[in-house]
């Protein structure tokens, strides 16, 4: 996708998001969707759950949930242990604090919180063996302990690895099995219940975290692929520019060779040292041409043939009229304003770059803004060539001219402008159109070195 198309896609997406968020009926589903995304985003080590959430309320949500559980379970646990199980008030208060307060640690250190809560629940199960009214009640895990433990399982599943989750689940089952040998008569065994429910919660939250990890890896790979694609596009465009400039430079080197070889015949009576100097110049020029052709063979990746299109003379500003006419025949309304004398005013590198910039800009218009009215302007003054391509918003669907341009979009334009030492200014217009403005100096760096 080109820079222009990506910009328009992002703009349309933001507009739809703003329009959707303005509706009160859509705010609740939108919030739930955001929460689902946050749940799938794994927290890093030493970070609280939801630490990477974009909104403050989302980052504070785990602390609020843990706080609500602690405030709700603490008095209920103390009351149930003292009144229903007949455990002493001191032991009930101590167990209530030990089984519920560590839940606050589950947001940042769920594994540590699990160890503390499991130890407290185990001690509670041992103490309840000798409770006065344990018969007919849940043991070794009380209902309040099961609720708090499941919250821990959810926090662990969203944070820890699969190996850790399996270990936690097995340890939970092992502790329940050992305590089962001391089960009081008449009590309701809840070891198997917690083992099953804990496994389900760990499986669900672990799968959710695994989905988030997979999506994160996919996003990273897409980012790497996009960077590699941009790099490959840049290298391909540079190779294309090098192939095109070969014809320009080769022409000048050939002229130098011919002039140096013919100098003794055109200027009779030339001293022998001068003739030898011209012969050395001709030999150096031929050697340079040979080196250039060998380098071009590497850039092409094909040492046997050249494409038919590469055998034709390189286009320039004088070919812009033909380019515009071909684009108009494809259904794209284009107007060309070409300054008088512009066709022969620019050096070959600038002439070729100006043509390619217009060609790529028109190809982008055809692909991404079909039917948009487009104006092409090329002006020349004493110092530079100004190329301006402006199009309005798309009006109608037409057949895209996919064969136009190099297919490298703004990347190729920037490379060509950088080659000539000029400047490129691109960007959207307020009415939805797009503008490409390139300034190409007539005295390119390569000419200033001469």
C-alpha positions, 0 to 999 in steps of 0.5 A: 500500500502506498503512503497516499493510500495508507494516509487516506485509509487511516483518515477514513478509519479515524472518521468512522471511529469518531462517528461511532464513538459519538453514539451513546449506544455504541459506547458500551460495545466499544468499551467491551471491545477495548477491554477484550483487547487489553485482556489479550495484551500480555503484561511484562515481568514486574508490571501490573496486569493491564499495564499496557492499556491505553486508558487510565481506567483500564490500568486501574481496573485490576486493582479495583477488582482485587480491592472489591474482592478483598473488601467483600471476602474479608468480613464474610470469611471471618463471619462464616468461619466463626459462626458456621464452622464454630472456629474461634474468633482469633483464628477466624480473624487471622485466617480471614486476613491471610486468605484475602489480603494477599489477593491485592498482590495478585495484580503485580505478583500473582505467583507470590500471592498464590503461594501465600493464599495456598499456605493460608488455605491449607492452614485453614483446612487443618484448623477446621478439622477440629472445628466444632461445626465442620460437619455438613460444611465445605472442607478443606476449601471453604466457599470464600477460599474457592472464590479468592483462589479462582481470582488468583488462577485468573491472574496467574493465567493472564501472566505466567507461562504454560509450564508454571500454570500446569505446576500450580494446578498440579500442586493445588490438586496434590495439596487437596489430595493430601488433606483428603486423608484427614477429612472430618466426618460429615464434611463436604469434600471440595478438593476435587471441585477446586481442582476442576474449577481452577483448571478451567480458569487456568485453561481459559485465561492461559489460552487468552494470554496465548492468543495475545502472545501470538497476536503480538508476535504476528504484529512484530513479524508484520513490522519486520516484514514492512521494514524489509519490504520498504528496504527492498523497495528502496534498493530496487528503486536505486538499482532502477535509477542506476540502470537509467543513469547508465545510459546518460553517463555512457553517452557522455563517456562515449563522446569523450572517447570519440573526441579523444581518439579523433583529436590527432586527425581533427587537429593536425600537427599535434605534438607527440606528448599531446597525442599520447595524453589524448590516447590515455584519456580515450583509454581511461574513458573506455575502461570506465565504460567497461567497468560501468557495464559490468556493474550494471550487469550485477544491478540487473541480475541478468548478464545475458539480455536487456529488456526491450524497454531498456533499449529505448532512449530514456524519456524526459520532459519532452515526453510528458505530453505523450504520458499525459495523453496516454493517461487521459485515454485511460479515463483520467482527466489530466491537464498539462502546463509545460513552460516554453523551452522546458524540454531542452533546458534541463541536464539529462539526470534532471530531465529523466527525474522530472519525467519519472516523478510525473509518471509515478504521481500520475500512476498513484492518482489513477490507482488511488484517486480514479476520476480525480481532476489532475493538473501537471505543471512543469516550469523552468527558471535559471536555477531549477525545474519545478514539477507540480502534480495536484489532484482532487478527490476521487469522483468515479471508478475507472480502470486502473492503469497498473502498468504506469510508473515504477510501482514504488510510489513516494520512495522512488520520488524521494530517491530521484530528488535526492539524486539531483540534490533537490527537494520533495514536498508531498501531502494531502489537501484540505479537499481530499486531494493530494499534492506532489511538488519537486524542485530539481536544481539545474546544476546537479552535484555531479555537474558542479564537480566537473 
